[in-house]
Amino acid sequence: MRIPNWDRAVIHPDKLQDYLLNLEHERGGSKAALLLSFGYEPENWQLLEDDLRKYHLAAEVTATRETTYGQRYEIQAALLAPDGRSVTVRSIWQIDKGTDYPRLITLFPD
């Protein structure tokens, strides 16, 4: 199964620029180090967004769970990185209660 309404998924630019691609972020710094080592760059955060849409939102959901905020979906899949290598990561998406579209929560190396 794919995430419901995957084609309307929201990926906030600040989630990518200020968190996942920011070496200085307290929790995101290690994720940024990995992504930067594969050729992703904060200045070109749109490439990471495009790759998540292309490689993760098109993939099958590997786990789900209900939270107090909504339904969460986990996808474990590879990204074909800008440097040509493949890196497998898990992305977490949530459909918040009262909405019908997923939004990116985080990703981490697998």
Backbone as JSON, one array per atom type, in Angstrom:
{
  "sequence": "MRIPNWDRAVIHPDKLQDYLLNLEHERGGSKAALLLSFGYEPENWQLLEDDLRKYHLAAEVTATRETTYGQRYEIQAALLAPDGRSVTVRSIWQIDKGTDYPRLITLFPD",
  "N": [[0.83, -1.18, 0.0], [0.42, 2.26, -0.69], [1.03, 5.52, 0.72], [-1.95, 7.14, 1.65], [-3.32, 9.6, -0.48], [-0.82, 10.41, -1.41], [0.08, 11.94, -3.51], [-0.51, 14.49, -2.84], [1.16, 15.24, -0.86], [2.8, 17.13, 1.69], [5.79, 18.81, 1.98], [7.57, 20.68, 3.92], [9.64, 23.42, 3.2], [11.35, 24.45, 5.26], [11.68, 22.23, 6.87], [13.44, 20.74, 5.42], [15.62, 22.55, 4.8], [16.3, 23.77, 7.33], [16.44, 21.7, 9.12], [16.89, 18.86, 8.17], [19.04, 19.27, 6.44], [20.86, 20.75, 7.82], [23.76, 21.11, 9.41], [24.22, 22.2, 11.89], [21.99, 21.79, 13.43], [20.55, 20.54, 16.39], [19.24, 17.96, 16.61], [19.05, 17.23, 13.96], [21.55, 17.35, 12.83], [23.25, 15.05, 12.48], [21.82, 13.67, 10.58], [21.94, 15.48, 8.53], [24.7, 15.43, 8.02], [24.98, 12.89, 6.86], [23.28, 13.13, 4.56], [24.49, 15.29, 3.23], [26.94, 14.13, 2.65], [26.26, 12.52, 0.56], [25.81, 14.24, -1.45], [23.67, 16.03, -1.33], [22.54, 19.4, -0.78], [22.13, 22.31, 1.29], [21.54, 24.66, -0.09], [20.33, 23.76, -2.34], [17.92, 22.5, -1.66], [15.58, 21.69, -2.86], [16.13, 19.54, -4.48], [16.36, 17.35, -2.74], [13.72, 17.32, -1.86], [12.41, 16.7, -4.29], [13.51, 14.14, -4.77], [12.56, 12.7, -2.56], [9.83, 12.72, -3.12], [9.87, 11.33, -5.53], [11.2, 8.83, -5.01], [10.38, 7.92, -2.46], [7.63, 8.55, -1.88], [6.51, 7.14, -3.91], [6.91, 4.59, -3.15], [6.16, 1.52, -1.36], [4.43, 1.46, 1.77], [6.04, 0.64, 4.78], [5.47, 0.39, 7.47], [2.91, 1.24, 9.83], [1.31, 3.38, 12.23], [-0.9, 4.51, 14.77], [-1.1, 7.71, 16.21], [-1.5, 10.22, 18.8], [-1.79, 12.46, 17.34], [-2.38, 11.78, 14.75], [-2.42, 9.52, 11.89], [0.48, 7.66, 11.28], [2.98, 6.92, 8.86], [5.52, 4.83, 7.66], [8.25, 4.66, 5.5], [10.62, 2.69, 3.99], [13.17, 3.03, 1.89], [15.36, 3.41, -0.93], [17.22, 6.3, -1.9], [18.24, 7.72, -4.89], [21.01, 9.33, -4.9], [22.41, 12.69, -5.4], [25.13, 12.37, -6.01], [25.21, 10.05, -7.4], [25.26, 7.67, -6.03], [23.43, 5.22, -4.1], [21.36, 5.58, -1.3], [19.88, 4.2, 1.49], [17.12, 5.12, 3.34], [14.8, 5.8, 6.02], [11.68, 7.25, 5.88], [9.33, 9.25, 7.6], [5.96, 9.9, 7.67], [2.96, 11.77, 8.21], [-0.54, 11.82, 8.5], [-2.33, 14.24, 9.68], [-4.83, 14.46, 12.24], [-8.02, 15.47, 11.18], [-7.19, 16.26, 8.7], [-6.48, 15.25, 5.29], [-4.18, 14.65, 3.95], [-0.73, 13.7, 3.62], [2.17, 14.67, 5.53], [5.65, 15.36, 5.67], [7.48, 14.13, 8.37], [10.05, 13.31, 9.37], [13.27, 11.96, 8.43], [15.62, 9.26, 8.48], [18.77, 7.51, 8.56], [18.93, 4.14, 7.42]],
  "CA": [[0.0, 0.0, 0.0], [1.08, 3.55, -0.67], [0.41, 6.47, 1.64], [-3.13, 7.77, 1.06], [-3.15, 10.97, -1.01], [0.61, 10.66, -1.53], [0.3, 12.95, -4.54], [-0.74, 15.82, -2.25], [2.03, 15.32, 0.31], [3.42, 18.41, 2.0], [7.16, 18.78, 2.48], [7.87, 22.08, 4.2], [11.04, 23.77, 2.91], [12.15, 24.59, 6.47], [12.0, 20.89, 7.36], [14.63, 20.32, 4.68], [16.71, 23.52, 4.95], [16.68, 24.09, 8.71], [16.52, 20.5, 9.95], [17.55, 17.71, 7.57], [20.26, 19.65, 5.73], [21.53, 21.73, 8.67], [24.74, 20.47, 10.27], [24.2, 22.82, 13.22], [20.77, 21.45, 14.15], [20.82, 19.6, 17.49], [18.79, 16.6, 16.29], [19.17, 16.96, 12.54], [22.94, 17.46, 12.37], [23.8, 13.77, 12.0], [21.1, 13.37, 9.35], [22.51, 16.38, 7.53], [26.03, 14.93, 7.65], [24.79, 11.79, 5.92], [22.73, 13.62, 3.3], [25.52, 16.1, 2.57], [27.98, 13.23, 2.13], [25.74, 11.93, -0.68], [25.69, 15.28, -2.47], [22.57, 16.99, -1.11], [23.05, 20.68, -0.29], [21.08, 23.2, 1.79], [21.2, 25.66, -1.11], [19.54, 23.09, -3.38], [17.04, 21.62, -0.91], [14.51, 21.2, -3.73], [16.54, 18.24, -5.01], [15.95, 16.37, -1.73], [12.26, 17.24, -1.94], [12.07, 15.96, -5.51], [13.88, 12.73, -4.6], [11.61, 12.08, -1.62], [8.58, 12.5, -3.87], [10.1, 10.33, -6.59], [11.62, 7.51, -4.53], [9.7, 7.47, -1.25], [6.17, 8.59, -2.0], [6.12, 6.12, -4.89], [7.22, 3.28, -2.57], [5.19, 0.9, -0.46], [4.55, 1.73, 3.19], [6.61, -0.51, 5.48], [4.86, 0.29, 8.8], [1.97, 2.3, 10.2], [0.87, 3.4, 13.63], [-1.77, 5.62, 15.15], [-0.6, 8.55, 17.29], [-2.53, 11.15, 19.26], [-1.88, 13.53, 16.35], [-2.85, 11.26, 13.47], [-1.87, 8.24, 11.4], [1.86, 7.75, 10.78], [3.4, 5.96, 7.85], [6.97, 4.72, 7.52], [8.7, 4.1, 4.23], [12.04, 2.36, 3.92], [13.49, 2.94, 0.47], [16.6, 4.07, -1.34], [17.24, 7.52, -2.69], [19.36, 7.81, -5.81], [21.55, 10.61, -4.47], [23.02, 13.52, -6.45], [26.46, 11.9, -6.41], [25.06, 8.82, -8.16], [25.14, 6.51, -5.15], [22.13, 4.95, -3.51], [21.36, 5.57, 0.16], [18.59, 3.76, 2.01], [16.67, 5.87, 4.5], [13.4, 5.65, 6.4], [10.98, 8.52, 6.0], [8.12, 9.18, 8.41], [4.92, 10.81, 7.17], [1.79, 11.74, 9.07], [-1.79, 12.48, 8.13], [-2.84, 14.79, 10.93], [-6.28, 14.38, 12.45], [-8.71, 16.59, 10.58], [-6.7, 16.49, 7.34], [-6.47, 14.02, 4.49], [-2.95, 14.63, 3.17], [0.44, 13.43, 4.45], [3.26, 15.64, 5.61], [6.91, 14.78, 6.11], [7.88, 14.36, 9.76], [11.5, 13.2, 9.42], [13.89, 10.78, 7.82], [16.85, 8.86, 9.15], [19.43, 6.41, 7.85], [18.45, 2.8, 7.76]],
  "C": [[0.88, 1.24, 0.0], [0.37, 4.45, 0.34], [-0.82, 7.07, 0.96], [-2.82, 9.22, 0.66], [-1.67, 11.38, -1.09], [0.92, 11.78, -2.52], [0.06, 14.37, -4.04], [0.12, 16.04, -1.01], [2.67, 16.7, 0.44], [4.82, 18.15, 2.57], [7.56, 20.23, 2.67], [9.35, 22.37, 3.93], [11.9, 23.89, 4.17], [12.49, 23.25, 7.09], [13.27, 20.38, 6.68], [15.81, 21.25, 4.96], [17.21, 23.63, 6.39], [16.87, 22.86, 9.59], [17.37, 19.41, 9.28], [18.85, 18.03, 6.84], [21.08, 20.68, 6.51], [22.46, 21.02, 9.65], [24.71, 20.99, 11.71], [22.97, 22.44, 14.04], [21.06, 20.36, 15.17], [20.43, 18.17, 17.16], [19.0, 16.24, 14.82], [20.59, 16.94, 12.01], [23.52, 16.17, 11.82], [23.1, 13.34, 10.71], [21.66, 14.22, 8.21], [23.88, 15.89, 7.07], [25.92, 13.8, 6.64], [24.31, 12.31, 4.56], [23.74, 14.47, 2.53], [26.61, 15.23, 1.98], [27.56, 12.54, 0.84], [25.44, 12.99, -1.73], [24.51, 16.21, -2.34], [23.16, 18.24, -0.49], [21.9, 21.55, 0.2], [20.62, 24.21, 0.75], [20.32, 25.08, -2.21], [18.62, 22.06, -2.71], [15.92, 21.02, -1.75], [14.85, 19.83, -4.31], [16.16, 17.13, -4.03], [14.43, 16.22, -1.74], [11.84, 16.41, -3.15], [12.37, 14.47, -5.36], [12.96, 12.02, -3.61], [10.28, 11.8, -2.32], [8.74, 11.36, -4.87], [10.34, 8.93, -6.03], [10.87, 7.02, -3.29], [8.19, 7.48, -1.39], [5.65, 7.61, -3.04], [6.31, 4.71, -4.34], [6.08, 2.8, -1.67], [5.48, 1.29, 0.99], [5.08, 0.46, 3.87], [6.05, -0.68, 6.89], [3.9, 1.46, 8.99], [1.72, 2.24, 11.69], [0.03, 4.65, 13.87], [-1.11, 6.38, 16.29], [-1.74, 9.46, 17.76], [-2.75, 12.28, 18.26], [-2.42, 13.08, 15.0], [-2.19, 9.95, 13.12], [-0.48, 8.47, 10.82], [2.16, 6.6, 9.84], [4.92, 6.0, 7.75], [7.28, 4.08, 6.18], [10.2, 3.89, 4.32], [12.34, 2.15, 2.44], [14.79, 3.69, 0.2], [16.29, 5.39, -2.03], [18.43, 7.4, -3.63], [19.91, 9.22, -5.62], [22.2, 11.38, -5.62], [24.39, 13.03, -6.9], [26.42, 10.56, -7.14], [24.97, 7.56, -7.32], [23.71, 6.38, -4.63], [22.28, 4.92, -1.99], [19.95, 5.2, 0.64], [18.29, 4.52, 3.3], [15.21, 5.49, 4.8], [12.81, 7.05, 6.5], [9.69, 8.28, 6.77], [7.19, 10.29, 7.94], [3.72, 10.7, 8.09], [0.62, 12.43, 8.39], [-2.41, 12.94, 9.44], [-4.35, 14.62, 11.02], [-6.92, 15.64, 11.88], [-8.23, 16.96, 9.19], [-6.73, 15.17, 6.58], [-5.22, 13.92, 3.61], [-1.76, 14.38, 4.12], [1.41, 14.6, 4.46], [4.49, 14.92, 6.14], [7.2, 15.15, 7.55], [9.41, 14.36, 9.86], [11.98, 12.09, 8.52], [15.17, 10.5, 8.56], [17.46, 7.7, 8.41], [18.93, 5.08, 8.32], [19.61, 1.92, 8.15]]
}
